[in-house]
């Protein structure tokens, strides 16, 4: 909701610029950046994140690859976008599990194994290039 105040003209100009940017292809570039970051997140998982799994965990899941059991969380890495934004992450039933692995869960003895933030941080330049088209 817009309210008439001293800043209304600035807000209206910002909204017009956002609309113009979307019309000029910014939204498509945001979509490309979202798809790019999705792929980098899955690459992080495929790269066998550190630290390695505890031997008890390996025995239970019958695999030594962190963050991969049945591939359910991996399959829920996605992007969602709207006018002027794109969100990239794990959407769905495995989002809470992803959060525990991303930030660690000391009470559950789960160490931090970042795949979202680390993918973003190590690819900032490429993402900026995609979004700005430079």
VMD Tcl script that draws the C-alpha trace (Angstrom):
set ca {
  {0.00 0.00 0.00}
  {1.32 3.45 -0.90}
  {0.63 6.33 1.45}
  {0.83 9.94 0.46}
  {3.79 11.49 2.23}
  {6.98 13.30 1.42}
  {8.53 10.06 0.09}
  {5.67 9.06 -2.22}
  {7.25 10.54 -5.34}
  {10.49 8.66 -4.61}
  {8.55 5.44 -4.08}
  {6.66 5.91 -7.33}
  {9.92 6.55 -9.19}
  {11.40 3.39 -7.66}
  {8.37 1.36 -8.72}
  {8.59 2.76 -12.27}
  {12.32 1.92 -12.39}
  {11.56 -1.61 -11.16}
  {8.91 -2.03 -13.87}
  {11.30 -0.65 -16.52}
  {14.08 -2.98 -15.33}
  {11.74 -5.96 -15.54}
  {10.65 -4.89 -19.00}
  {14.29 -4.56 -20.05}
  {15.19 -8.15 -19.17}
  {16.23 -7.91 -15.53}
  {13.65 -10.52 -14.53}
  {15.04 -12.97 -17.08}
  {18.54 -12.38 -15.75}
  {17.32 -12.97 -12.19}
  {15.82 -16.29 -13.37}
  {19.16 -17.24 -14.93}
  {20.98 -16.33 -11.73}
  {18.52 -18.51 -9.79}
  {19.10 -21.51 -12.02}
  {22.87 -20.92 -11.87}
  {22.86 -20.81 -8.05}
  {20.68 -23.94 -7.88}
  {23.31 -25.80 -9.90}
  {26.12 -24.53 -7.67}
  {24.27 -25.72 -4.56}
  {23.86 -29.22 -5.97}
  {27.54 -29.20 -7.00}
  {28.46 -28.38 -3.39}
  {26.49 -31.40 -2.17}
  {28.06 -33.60 -4.85}
  {31.54 -32.48 -3.75}
  {31.29 -34.35 -0.42}
  {31.16 -31.52 2.07}
  {33.30 -31.51 5.20}
  {33.43 -32.64 7.88}
  {33.06 -36.32 7.01}
  {30.21 -38.29 8.50}
  {30.53 -40.05 11.82}
  {31.12 -43.82 11.42}
  {27.79 -44.52 13.18}
  {25.98 -42.34 10.66}
  {27.73 -44.11 7.77}
  {26.65 -47.49 9.15}
  {23.06 -46.31 9.59}
  {22.62 -44.74 6.17}
  {24.97 -47.13 4.35}
  {26.75 -44.24 2.64}
  {29.58 -41.91 3.56}
  {28.36 -38.97 1.46}
  {27.12 -36.07 3.58}
  {23.68 -34.63 2.79}
  {22.67 -37.51 0.55}
  {20.33 -40.25 1.67}
  {17.48 -40.73 -0.73}
  {18.05 -37.47 -2.61}
  {14.84 -35.89 -1.34}
  {16.45 -32.66 -0.06}
  {18.69 -32.49 -3.12}
  {15.61 -32.68 -5.37}
  {13.94 -29.83 -3.48}
  {16.66 -27.29 -4.29}
  {14.81 -24.80 -6.45}
  {14.26 -21.13 -7.19}
  {11.11 -19.06 -6.96}
  {10.81 -15.62 -8.44}
  {8.52 -12.68 -8.74}
  {8.82 -9.14 -10.00}
  {12.31 -7.97 -9.11}
  {13.44 -10.90 -6.97}
  {14.52 -14.52 -6.97}
  {14.72 -16.84 -3.94}
  {16.94 -19.90 -4.14}
  {17.03 -22.66 -1.55}
  {15.36 -25.85 -0.38}
  {11.58 -25.57 -0.66}
  {9.42 -28.36 0.63}
  {9.39 -31.02 3.30}
  {13.21 -31.11 3.63}
  {13.70 -27.36 4.24}
  {14.15 -27.82 8.01}
  {16.70 -30.58 7.43}
  {18.57 -28.32 5.03}
  {18.62 -25.55 7.64}
  {20.11 -27.92 10.24}
  {22.89 -28.93 7.87}
  {23.47 -25.39 6.59}
  {23.96 -23.89 10.05}
  {24.65 -26.99 12.14}
  {22.52 -28.32 14.98}
  {24.79 -28.88 17.99}
  {22.01 -30.41 20.12}
  {21.47 -33.06 17.44}
  {25.24 -33.46 16.94}
  {25.01 -32.19 13.35}
  {28.00 -30.08 12.28}
  {27.65 -27.18 9.87}
  {27.92 -28.31 6.25}
  {27.04 -25.20 4.28}
  {25.97 -25.76 0.71}
  {23.68 -22.73 0.23}
  {25.70 -19.88 1.72}
  {28.99 -21.33 0.53}
  {27.66 -21.68 -3.03}
  {26.46 -18.08 -2.96}
  {29.67 -16.73 -1.45}
  {32.00 -18.53 -3.84}
  {29.98 -17.48 -6.90}
  {29.08 -13.86 -6.11}
  {31.04 -12.42 -9.05}
  {29.41 -14.75 -11.57}
  {25.95 -14.08 -10.15}
  {26.51 -10.33 -10.29}
  {27.67 -10.67 -13.88}
  {24.53 -12.65 -14.81}
  {22.18 -10.16 -13.13}
  {23.87 -7.00 -14.43}
  {24.60 -8.51 -17.86}
  {28.20 -7.22 -17.69}
}
mol new
graphics top color blue
foreach p $ca { graphics top sphere $p radius 0.5 }
foreach p [lrange $ca 0 end-1] q [lrange $ca 1 end] { graphics top cylinder $p $q radius 0.2 }
display resetview
